[in-house]
């Protein structure tokens, strides 16, 4: 075989984009992708395993992430980049390709917290909070999930009662990323007067303590996404001014506007984990030798690699179509659920198979696959579990709801 042919074969094996979908990216989208990828390679990968093992968040990376100018992604105005949906998807993909904890930090801040304010806030509220958040001078959190309400978050019990120009909040939240150190916490609570869900913004100045009515305790003992801090929160007689109630949130239907806008991002995150695992496995298969040959020369390993590429490609095709539907304004809830369901399931298999290709070395954090493997367990669960997504799709198929 000629040297040129060998090089061509190697490039196909190492490049996950076998159907050349990236050729559809505009020059600006490629530039954003490459900028984030360079940041991940230079800043995230060299340090993240140590932080992950200690279950600590790498605050040193926040100013460097801010320099990329990507916080807020698709939000227009108020200091946000206003990039295309495809460019925003590339940000999620590349961050996840590097590390799931960093991607979750960014997704909570940029997608859920900033997205809540942009979607549900008044113009004055957007101007008040979004510019500093876009610069990552103020970190955001999104407090929806509760100890007793995950999949059925619509039934949340945290309450809000109005006393003049102040709201008094009581309840509890769980798994709230960034909330132990955030400066802007969007808290969803049920108005005791009309029974509807409203959104409230708790502000904290840098270096200031949280008010006594807001008590976060970081959850420990996680097997995945260990570098993102996710606390339990006790909310007791927490006072929030009426000026901090997001003016365009009047029911849980409004909350769903935020959730539906971000659900596609989880599919892109799954793709990032799958690509990372596939690339690691391909490199390892070419370098690792057993019985005098590289393991990539054995049929069983080639079968695994081929199927990993097939599953990763299937995820990518779904993700690209997802963005097209969003751009057309045609994306529905069941479409988003099917994308999350499929992407998470396939990516979970890809990272598990990559771990198998690496054998015992796949158990070592230094080889990164173990981190992607356990992080995918989180992706498989959050933003709607596999079971809940299937029931949403099943309802669309049959016209009958299997849950309340």
C-alpha positions in Angstrom: 0.0 0.0 0.0 1.3 3.4 -0.9 2.1 6.1 1.8 -0.7 8.2 0.4 -3.2 5.4 0.6 -2.1 4.7 4.2 -2.6 8.3 5.2 -6.0 8.4 3.6 -7.1 5.3 5.4 -5.8 6.6 8.7 -7.6 10.0 8.3 -10.9 8.1 7.7 -10.4 6.0 10.8 -9.5 8.9 13.1 -12.1 11.3 11.7 -15.6 10.6 13.1 -17.2 12.9 10.5 -17.4 10.2 7.8 -20.4 11.7 6.0 -18.7 15.2 6.1 -21.5 16.9 7.9 -19.1 19.6 9.2 -18.8 20.8 5.6 -22.3 22.4 6.2 -20.9 24.7 8.8 -20.4 28.3 7.8 -17.0 30.0 8.2 -18.2 31.7 11.4 -19.5 28.5 12.8 -16.2 26.7 12.1 -14.3 29.6 13.7 -16.4 29.3 16.9 -16.0 25.6 17.0 -12.2 25.8 16.5 -11.9 28.5 19.2 -13.7 26.4 21.7 -11.8 23.3 20.7 -8.5 25.1 21.1 -9.6 26.3 24.6 -10.6 22.7 25.6 -7.3 21.2 24.4 -5.1 23.9 25.9 -6.9 24.7 29.1 -9.4 22.0 30.1 -7.9 18.6 29.3 -4.5 19.2 31.1 -6.2 20.0 34.4 -9.7 18.5 34.5 -8.8 15.0 35.7 -7.3 16.3 38.9 -10.3 18.5 39.6 -12.7 15.6 38.7 -10.9 13.2 41.1 -11.0 15.8 43.9 -14.7 16.7 43.1 -13.7 20.3 42.9 -14.7 22.9 40.3 -11.9 24.6 38.3 -12.6 28.2 39.0 -9.3 29.1 37.3 -11.0 28.3 33.9 -13.8 30.7 34.2 -11.9 33.9 33.1 -10.4 31.9 30.2 -13.8 30.7 29.2 -15.1 34.2 29.4 -12.4 35.3 26.9 -14.1 33.1 24.2 -17.1 35.4 24.2 -19.6 32.5 23.8 -21.7 32.8 26.9 -25.3 33.4 25.9 -24.7 31.7 22.6 -27.9 32.4 20.6 -29.2 35.2 22.7 -29.2 38.5 20.8 -28.4 41.9 22.4 -27.5 42.7 26.0 -23.8 41.9 25.4 -24.6 38.3 24.2 -23.0 36.9 21.0 -26.2 36.2 19.1 -24.7 33.3 17.2 -26.5 30.8 15.1 -28.1 27.7 16.7 -25.6 25.6 14.9 -22.7 27.6 16.3 -24.3 27.3 19.8 -24.5 23.5 19.3 -20.8 23.4 18.4 -20.0 25.1 21.7 -21.8 22.4 23.6 -20.3 19.6 21.5 -16.7 20.8 21.9 -17.0 21.5 25.7 -18.5 18.0 26.2 -15.8 16.5 24.0 -13.4 17.8 26.6 -15.4 17.4 29.8 -18.9 16.9 30.9 -18.6 19.0 34.1 -17.4 22.1 32.2 -20.2 21.6 29.7 -22.8 21.4 32.5 -21.4 24.5 34.2 -21.7 26.4 30.9 -25.1 24.9 30.0 -26.6 25.8 33.3 -25.2 29.3 33.2 -25.7 30.1 29.5 -28.6 27.9 28.5 -30.8 27.6 31.6 -30.1 30.7 33.7 -29.5 33.2 31.0 -32.1 31.5 28.8 -34.7 31.9 31.6 -34.0 35.6 31.9 -34.0 36.1 28.2 -37.2 34.1 27.6 -39.2 35.1 30.7 -37.7 38.4 31.8 -38.7 42.0 30.9 -36.5 44.2 28.8 -35.3 46.0 32.0 -34.5 42.6 33.7 -32.5 41.4 30.6 -30.5 44.6 30.6 -29.9 44.3 34.4 -28.5 40.8 34.4 -27.5 39.5 31.0 -24.5 41.7 30.1 -22.5 40.7 33.3 -23.5 37.1 32.8 -22.4 37.2 29.2 -19.0 38.4 30.5 -19.1 35.6 33.1 -18.6 38.3 35.8 -21.9 37.0 37.3 -22.5 33.2 37.3 -26.0 31.9 36.9 -27.9 28.9 38.3 -31.3 27.4 37.5 -33.3 26.1 40.5 -36.2 23.9 39.4 -35.7 20.3 40.5 -36.7 19.4 44.0 -36.0 16.4 46.3 -39.4 14.9 45.6 -39.9 16.2 42.1 -37.5 15.4 39.3 -39.4 13.9 36.3 -42.6 15.5 37.6 -41.1 18.9 38.1 -44.4 20.4 37.1 -45.6 19.4 40.6 -43.0 21.4 42.4 -43.8 22.4 46.0 -41.6 25.3 46.7 -44.0 28.1 47.5 -44.1 31.9 47.0 -46.4 34.3 48.8 -46.5 38.0 48.2 -46.2 40.5 51.0 -46.4 44.0 49.5 -43.5 44.5 47.1 -41.7 41.4 48.4 -42.1 37.6 47.8 -41.4 35.1 50.5 -40.2 31.7 49.3 -40.2 28.4 51.2 -39.2 24.9 50.0 -36.2 22.9 48.8 -34.3 22.3 45.6 -31.9 19.5 44.6 -29.1 19.0 42.0 -28.9 22.7 41.3 -25.6 23.1 39.4 -23.5 26.3 40.2 -25.9 27.3 43.0 -23.3 27.1 45.8 -21.4 30.0 44.3 -23.7 31.6 41.8 -24.5 35.3 41.8 -27.8 35.0 39.9 -30.1 32.1 40.9 -33.4 31.7 39.0 -35.7 30.0 41.5 -39.0 28.5 40.3 -41.8 28.5 43.0 -45.6 28.1 43.1 -47.6 31.2 43.9 -49.9 30.3 46.8 -52.5 32.7 45.6 -53.2 31.4 42.1 -51.3 28.1 42.2 -49.2 28.9 39.2 -45.4 28.6 38.9 -43.5 31.9 38.9 -39.8 32.6 38.5 -37.7 34.7 40.9 -34.1 35.9 40.7 -32.0 35.8 43.8 -29.0 38.1 43.5 -25.7 37.9 45.4 -22.9 40.3 45.1 -19.4 38.8 44.6 -17.8 37.8 47.9 -21.0 38.4 49.7 -22.8 35.6 51.7 -26.1 34.2 50.6 -29.1 35.4 52.6 -30.0 33.3 55.6 -33.0 32.0 53.8 -31.0 30.3 51.1 -28.8 27.4 52.4 -26.9 25.3 49.7 -25.1 22.1 50.6 -23.0 20.6 47.9 -23.9 16.9 47.1 -21.0 14.6 47.6 -20.3 11.0 46.5 -21.2 11.3 42.8 -19.8 8.9 40.3 -20.1 11.2 37.4 -19.7 14.9 36.6 -17.7 15.2 39.7 -16.1 18.6 38.9 -19.5 20.4 38.7 -20.8 21.4 42.1 -24.5 20.6 42.5 -26.1 21.4 45.9 -29.2 20.6 47.8 -30.8 23.9 48.8 -33.0 24.7 51.8 -35.2 27.8 51.1 -36.8 29.2 54.2 -38.4 32.6 54.5 -36.3 33.8 51.6 -37.3 37.3 50.6 -37.1 38.4 47.0 -38.3 41.8 45.7 -41.1 41.9 43.2 -38.6 43.6 40.8 -36.8 40.3 40.7 -39.8 38.3 39.6 -39.4 37.4 36.0 -42.3 39.3 34.4 -43.2 36.8 31.6 -43.4 33.6 33.7 -47.1 33.0 34.7 -47.3 29.2 34.6 -45.3 26.0 34.1 -46.0 26.4 30.3 -43.6 29.3 30.4 -41.0 27.2 32.2 -41.3 24.6 29.4 -40.3 27.3 26.9 -36.9 27.4 28.5 -36.7 23.6 28.8 -37.7 22.9 25.2 -35.1 25.4 24.0 -32.3 23.7 25.8 -33.2 20.0 25.4 -31.5 19.8 22.1 -28.3 20.8 23.7 -28.3 17.5 25.7 -28.2 15.6 22.4 -25.2 17.6 21.3 -23.5 17.0 24.6 -24.1 13.2 24.1 -22.5 13.6 20.7 -19.4 15.3 22.2 -18.9 12.4 24.7 -19.4 9.8 21.9 -16.9 11.6 19.6 -14.3 11.8 22.4 -14.7 8.1 23.3 -14.5 7.0 19.6 -11.3 9.0 19.0 -9.7 7.7 22.1 -10.5 4.1 21.2 -9.2 4.5 17.6 -5.9 6.0 18.8 -5.5 3.3 21.4 -6.4 0.5 19.0 -3.6 1.7 16.7 -1.0 2.0 19.5 -1.7 -0.9 21.8 0.0 -4.2 20.9 -0.9 -7.7 22.0 0.4 -11.0 20.6 2.8 -9.0 18.5 0.2 -7.0 16.7 -1.8 -3.8 17.2 -5.2 -4.6 18.7 -6.8 -2.6 15.8 -5.8 -5.4 13.5 -8.1 -7.9 15.2 -11.6 -8.5 13.9 -13.4 -8.0 17.2 -11.9 -4.6 17.8 -12.6 -3.5 14.2 -16.2 -4.6 14.7 -16.4 -2.4 17.8 -14.9 0.6 16.1 -17.1 0.3 13.1 -20.2 0.1 15.2 -19.0 3.0 17.4 -18.6 5.1 14.3 -22.0 4.1 13.1 -23.7 5.1 16.3 -21.8 8.3 16.6 -22.7 9.2 13.0 -26.4 8.4 13.7 -26.3 10.8 16.7 -24.7 13.5 14.5 -27.3 13.2 11.8 -30.1 13.6 14.3 -28.4 16.6 15.9 -27.9 18.4 12.6 -31.5 17.8 11.7 -32.6 19.0 15.1 -30.9 22.4 14.4 -32.6 22.6 11.0 -36.0 22.0 12.6 -35.3 24.7 15.2 -34.3 27.2 12.5 -37.5 26.4 10.7 -39.6 26.9 13.8 -40.9 23.4 13.3 -39.3 21.6 16.3 -41.9 19.9 18.6 -41.6 18.5 22.1 -41.7 14.9 20.9 -39.0 15.6 18.3 -36.7 17.0 21.0 -37.5 14.1 23.3 -36.7 11.6 20.5 -33.4 13.3 19.9 -32.4 13.2 23.6 -33.6 9.6 24.0 -31.7 8.4 21.0 -28.5 10.4 21.4 -28.1 9.5 25.1 -28.8 5.8 24.5 -26.3 5.5 21.6 -23.6 7.7 23.2 -23.9 5.6 26.4 -23.1 2.5 24.4 -20.3 4.2 22.5 -18.4 5.3 25.6 -19.0 1.9 27.3 -17.6 0.1 24.2 -14.6 2.5 24.2 -13.9 1.5 27.8 -14.0 -2.1 26.7 -11.6 -1.5 23.8 -9.1 0.0 26.3 -9.5 -3.0 28.6 -8.0 -2.4 32.0 -6.5 0.9 30.9 -10.0 2.1 30.3 -10.5 2.1 34.1 -7.8 4.7 34.6 -8.8 8.3 34.8 -5.6 9.4 32.9 -7.1 7.8 29.7 -10.2 10.0 29.9 -12.7 7.3 28.9 -13.7 6.5 32.4 -14.7 10.2 32.9 -16.8 10.2 29.7 -18.3 6.9 30.7 -19.6 8.0 34.1 -20.5 11.5 32.8 -22.7 9.8 30.2 -24.6 8.1 33.1 -25.6 11.6 34.1 -26.5 12.7 30.6 -28.7 9.6 30.3 -30.6 10.7 33.4 -30.9 14.5 33.4 -33.0 16.8 31.3 -35.6 14.0 31.2 -34.7 10.3 31.8 -34.7 7.7 29.0 -38.1 6.4 30.4 -39.7 9.9 30.5 -38.6 10.8 27.0 -39.9 7.5 25.7 -43.3 8.2 27.3 -43.4 11.7 25.7 -42.8 10.1 22.3 -45.2 7.3 23.1 -47.9 9.8 23.9 -47.3 11.4 20.5 -47.6 8.1 18.8 -50.7 6.8 20.5 -52.5 10.0 21.6 -52.7 8.4 25.1 -50.7 9.7 28.1 -49.0 7.0 30.2 -48.4 9.6 33.0 -50.3 12.4 34.6 
